[in-house]
Amino acid sequence: EIVLTQSPGTLSLSPGERATLACRASQSVSSSYLVWYQQKPGQAPRVFVYGASSRATGIPDRFSGSGSGTDFTLTISRLEPEDFAVYYCQQYGSSITFGQGTRLEIK
Amino acid sequence: QVQLVESGGGLVKPGGSLRLSCAASGFTFSDYYMSWIRQAPGKGLEWVSYISISSTYTNYADSVKGRFTISRDNAKNSLYLQMNSLRAEDTAVYYCATFGYDSSGEFDYWGQGTLVTVSS
């Protein structure tokens, strides 16, 4: 089973700042099958980035995904108040696993 | 619009059984692989199972293999999860979701979830 480790666990930033969220895999993951989700309290997760770097429909271009192999990154160029939430990465290979999440909180 | 509505959650004793249902509308259910994902209170997401369009193929997380059974009824636009031999660690909100098996393996559309609590 591929283990995804997200860092940091919690990221405290202010609106307008840049956020960099990391997702490291225990084995190589095909870029085609790396997904990022945002989850807000009391809501189901929502796809933000799929295929490591493709934004889902309706996702603002301040969100960008990158990476390959075992290291992937979700970058938010300038934080808006609505961006503060928990973000999960997920891979699909022989099995399906999620990272433990990064909580992005307002500083 | 796409809607997934889970039901069937509740309080059950350890060793007991529960059957979850997910009613789909607003899209062609029989065109999609479907999946269950769970989230323990205050914890992260854990994939549970997925099923192919015609029910030919199913896959399970090791943590539920042999205890849970996923099924679907395309005529009723419904997805199910039969959960047997429940344990305290199965306590979670259970979400049904569409699964992009032939695309990027993403869970595109989610329901609002149903809470399963396993406790004596």
Interface residues (C-beta under 8 A of the other chain):
Chain A: E1 S32 Y33 V35 Y37 Q39 A44 P45 R46 V47 Y50 G51 S54 A56 Y88 Q90 Q91 Y92 S95 I96 T97 F98 G99 Q100 G101
Chain B: G44 L45 E46 W47 Y50 N59 A61 D62 Y95 A97 G100 S103 S104 G105 E106 F107 D108 W110 G111 Q112 G113
